[in-house]
């Protein structure tokens, strides 16, 4: 009986942190994006999006999902993020916006795409360049 109890406690100790992280992934962050934007070369409409990290193995890959479906977004580079300020950051030129950075909740890392990707995704129609940050919430 003692051996069974010890094996059980060891299994819980080993898998506990993993299960807690998986449970956190199943609770995606939500953003209300009031404008159309481009992510992963796909034009997406304004609306409510659920944002979650797609894989523990491949950092920087996220899923963006709305009522119409979901897409994977590969945010190539990472930088220092603020865990207290989770957000989606967009680079906009006129009325065109591109998802440029994701700062996940409770993460000290922010993930971004290269400036070359942003430049190629915008047609540079008339308008002012701007950066817009949308808060992520649970």
C-alpha positions as CSV (number, residue, x, y, z in Angstrom):
1,X,0.0,0.0,0.0
2,X,2.9,2.3,0.9
3,X,4.5,1.7,-2.5
4,X,1.3,2.5,-4.4
5,X,0.9,5.8,-2.4
6,X,4.5,6.7,-3.1
7,X,4.1,6.0,-6.9
8,X,0.9,8.0,-7.0
9,X,2.5,11.0,-5.3
10,X,5.5,10.8,-7.6
11,X,3.2,10.7,-10.7
12,X,1.2,13.7,-9.4
13,X,4.4,15.6,-8.7
14,X,5.7,15.0,-12.2
15,X,2.5,15.6,-14.2
16,X,1.0,18.4,-12.0
17,X,2.8,21.3,-13.6
18,X,2.2,19.9,-17.1
19,X,-1.6,19.5,-16.4
20,X,-1.7,23.0,-14.9
21,X,-0.1,24.5,-18.0
22,X,-2.5,22.5,-20.3
23,X,-5.4,23.7,-18.3
24,X,-4.2,27.3,-18.7
25,X,-3.9,26.8,-22.5
26,X,-7.5,25.7,-22.6
27,X,-8.5,29.1,-21.2
28,X,-7.6,31.3,-24.1
29,X,-7.2,35.1,-23.9
30,X,-9.9,37.2,-25.7
31,X,-9.5,40.4,-27.6
32,X,-12.2,42.6,-29.2
33,X,-10.6,43.9,-32.4
34,X,-12.7,46.8,-33.9
35,X,-11.1,46.7,-37.3
36,X,-10.1,44.3,-40.1
37,X,-6.5,43.1,-40.1
38,X,-4.0,40.8,-41.7
39,X,-2.4,37.8,-39.9
40,X,-0.4,35.1,-41.5
41,X,-1.2,36.6,-45.0
42,X,-4.9,36.2,-44.3
43,X,-7.4,39.1,-44.2
44,X,-9.5,38.8,-41.0
45,X,-12.6,40.7,-40.1
46,X,-13.2,42.8,-37.0
47,X,-14.6,40.9,-34.1
48,X,-13.9,38.9,-31.0
49,X,-10.9,36.6,-31.2
50,X,-9.7,33.9,-28.8
51,X,-5.9,33.8,-28.7
52,X,-4.0,30.8,-27.4
53,X,-0.5,29.4,-27.7
54,X,-0.8,26.5,-30.1
55,X,2.1,24.4,-28.9
56,X,4.5,24.1,-25.9
57,X,7.1,22.6,-28.2
58,X,7.1,25.3,-30.8
59,X,7.1,28.7,-29.0
60,X,5.7,31.7,-30.8
61,X,3.0,29.7,-32.7
62,X,-0.5,31.0,-31.8
63,X,-4.1,30.2,-32.7
64,X,-6.5,33.1,-33.5
65,X,-10.1,31.9,-33.5
66,X,-13.4,33.7,-34.0
67,X,-16.9,32.5,-34.7
68,X,-16.0,31.7,-38.3
69,X,-12.9,29.5,-37.7
70,X,-9.3,29.7,-36.7
71,X,-5.8,30.2,-38.1
72,X,-2.3,29.6,-36.9
73,X,0.0,32.5,-36.6
74,X,3.8,32.1,-36.4
75,X,5.3,35.0,-34.6
76,X,9.0,34.5,-35.4
77,X,11.0,36.6,-33.0
78,X,10.7,37.2,-29.3
79,X,11.5,40.1,-27.0
80,X,10.9,41.2,-23.5
81,X,7.2,41.4,-22.7
82,X,5.2,42.8,-19.7
83,X,3.2,39.9,-18.1
84,X,0.8,42.5,-16.5
85,X,-0.1,44.0,-19.9
86,X,-1.1,41.1,-22.3
87,X,-2.0,42.5,-25.7
88,X,-2.2,42.2,-29.5
89,X,-0.2,45.0,-31.3
90,X,-1.0,46.0,-34.8
91,X,1.0,48.1,-37.3
92,X,-1.4,50.2,-39.4
93,X,-1.1,52.4,-42.4
94,X,-4.2,54.2,-43.3
95,X,-7.0,51.6,-42.8
96,X,-4.8,48.6,-43.3
97,X,-3.6,46.8,-40.2
98,X,-1.2,43.9,-39.7
99,X,-0.9,41.8,-36.5
100,X,2.7,42.6,-35.5
101,X,3.1,41.4,-31.9
102,X,1.4,39.1,-29.3
103,X,2.2,39.6,-25.6
104,X,0.5,36.6,-23.9
105,X,-1.0,36.8,-20.4
106,X,1.4,35.9,-17.6
107,X,4.4,35.8,-19.9
108,X,7.6,37.8,-19.8
109,X,8.1,37.2,-23.5
110,X,6.4,39.0,-26.4
111,X,6.4,37.5,-29.8
112,X,6.5,39.6,-33.0
113,X,6.8,39.3,-36.8
114,X,9.7,40.9,-38.6
115,X,9.3,44.4,-40.0
116,X,9.8,43.0,-43.5
117,X,6.6,40.9,-43.1
118,X,4.7,44.0,-42.0
119,X,6.0,46.0,-44.9
120,X,5.1,43.4,-47.5
121,X,1.5,43.0,-46.0
122,X,0.7,46.7,-46.4
123,X,0.0,48.4,-49.7
124,X,0.9,51.9,-48.2
125,X,-2.3,53.6,-49.4
126,X,-2.8,57.1,-48.2
127,X,-2.9,57.6,-44.5
128,X,-0.8,57.9,-41.4
129,X,1.3,55.1,-40.0
130,X,0.3,54.0,-36.4
131,X,0.7,51.3,-33.9
132,X,-2.5,50.1,-32.1
133,X,-2.5,47.9,-29.0
134,X,-5.6,45.8,-28.0
135,X,-5.8,44.4,-24.5
136,X,-6.1,40.7,-24.0
137,X,-8.4,39.5,-21.2
138,X,-9.4,36.1,-19.8
